């Protein structure tokens, strides 16, 4: 199955890197502005860019990134590479940068940062999901169903074209779950797996600080899985040390930006007064918000990821299986905490978003339920129906990823009215050929389809087995 893994990685990375998101979206831009300042000026202030974003923090008369710095730090290589190759610097555009040339400057760095950051992690997590699900079910088809459902059948795809951290946190949860599973299912490499799990969970907290809450069940599962190992304490110490090491860049960024490692951007948010309520905007989960996150026409996860309807059924099936119960409980608990934190956030609806963006990290653990449901199903008819649901989900998310992951909250059913019937149907797409080589937007989409769809078909053919 090595070839399958390589092709799966290439398919997912290509799909994420081929499409793009609006570089001047405030959430995208503020992260990139901080990366540009760090690379070009050696500081973290974004004073010259402050008028271009509503997402910023203010300290001592200067403007800063108001987000966790993980995605900004991941964008540093892209900014450096683009600056080196093109010779362009933001200073060229003056104290009030604007205009088509400046937008192109930002677009290149945004696309490159997404391609070497979120796109790579999502492709990697798809392969790890395939490996983990195949190993647990004995079915490569189940593994492929979970991997494709996760990476291309949900908005993880669309968010992997951005500099926001939602898809990256989902990816990192998958990496950690895989590493913990691998450490107890393989003959060797337990220390490397503990190191990987610790780094993944630690970096998730640098990307989105609240990720630490949903990581707790994963940590508890790691402790439970290692309980009978003679090297248990070594594994736990290595994992904890790796997690702490992953936090060091957070302290370094805060020291550069604020002169102390103990201040975070959220404490100086400008214009979002709700962030000063509770714990940086977190209060008590609200049932109405949770219902909207899952089912409403405006935000509902079921509309942007129909495939996930199958995931709870699969996790329930594994909960009744003694060998897989621990992982099922962990996945369910992690996903539930993500959803509850989303419902507890003062700005729970996420503003400009196609689907519930703060709920995206839950998709990583939920995707394991897709493999379980494939394993539980019997007969060609039932699996054909599941494959059709997957095809529908991929089609919906191809439209989202190519058209607009940042749908404004101005319509009753944004995924249909704004994204599909509005932007996608009228060819308002962002693709590599249309943005950089003068092709039409439809030509760019057709090129993706011509390469990706046969690849999906080949993967499905390659994993077919009687036991699958």
Buried (B, 14 or more C-beta within 10 A) or exposed (E): BEEBBEBBBEBBBBBBBBBBBBBBBBBBBBBBBBBBBBBBBEBBBBBBBBEBBBBBBBBEEBBBBBBBBBBBBBBBBBBBBBBEEEEBEBEEBEEEBEEEEBBBBBBBBBBBBBBBBBBBBBBBBBBBBBBBBBBBBEBBBBBBBBBBBBBBBBBBBBBBBBBBBBBBBBBBBBBBBBBBBBBBEEEEEBBBBBBBBBBBBBBBBBBBBBBBBBBBBBBBBBBEBBEEBEEBEBBBEBBBBBBEBBBEBBEEBBBBBBEEBEBBBBEBBBEBEEBEEEEBBBBEBBEEBBEBBBEBBBBBBEBBBBBBEBBBBBBBBBBEBEEBEBBBBBBBBBBBBBBBBBBBBBEBBBBBBBBBBBBBBBBBBBBBBBBBBBBBBEEEEEBEEBBEBBBEBBBBBBBBBBBBBBBEBEBEBBBBBBBBBBBBEEBEBBBBBBBBEEBEBEBBBBBBEEBBEEBBEBBBEBBEEEEB
